[in-house]
Amino acid sequence: MALSFGVSWACWGTAIGFGGEAEAGTPTYLPFLLGAFGPLIGALVLRVRRRRRGEPVPEHAVRFRRSALLWAPALMLAASGAVMVAALFGHAAGDIALSWSNAQDVMEDMGGPAAFLVSMIVSGPLSEEPGWRGTAYPRMRATMGRFQIAFVLGVIWAVWHMPLFFIDGTVQNDLGLASPSGVLFAVGNIPMAMLVTCAYDRAGVLASIAVHFSVNTTMVLLSVETPATLALIMGCQMLLITLLLLTGRRTPAPTTTPSPTTEATPLRTEEPTKA
């Protein structure tokens, strides 16, 4: 947590100091972009240290399985569908209508569809999930339940995002920190944390990256900003979480404790495949 917050907040603090919008080609953009990688950097540092010390992988870490290649797309579609259903209900209740031309404008503003997709998967899912779910969650799972972890990590996640409200050009800045939409964005980190946790328990960090990516991308393309739709998204996510919890089947964690000899032995080639 210290590494994640230290790297991210130092970079975002620099971006705030530069001022201006976080757009490609501006001095603000690079520290803004690098700040997203705080959780990933923290995860890499911990794993290198664990490897050097010969420490075992946390027993609640979800290993990569081939089934993840099937689960990840399915969960991604389900998570994106929950956002779209919420947006459709919001429109039916008088909110803004969904517009494909608006989605095209969003992609063009970010350099086209390819640049948009790369940006959406790198800045957020890929830069955060190996840290939050792939590293922090298995360690917290040793002493806490999934709902407790989702709440704690959700709150931590919301606080971690706070500097983004003060950087021009970010989604958070457009929402406004003290606005109803800004408050709902912060609170929405809790069900979102539970949703990506369910994905991680199903198929590891690949699935949590896929779900994080699909939710972020769908919300950006639909320009979801109003309090009503944000609240509906939280509700739809809770329904999806309930469905995943009712139908999920988690492989029991090993109950045997590694011997001192095993713990002192450096991890072998299968280490990179563990979540």
PyMOL commands that set and color helices and strands:
alter all, ss='L'
color gray80, all
select helices_A, chain A and resi 2-18+29-35+38-53+68-92+100-109+113-141+146-166+171-175+180-187+189-203+205-221+227-247+260-264+271-273
alter helices_A, ss='H'
color red, helices_A
deselect
rebuild
show_as cartoon
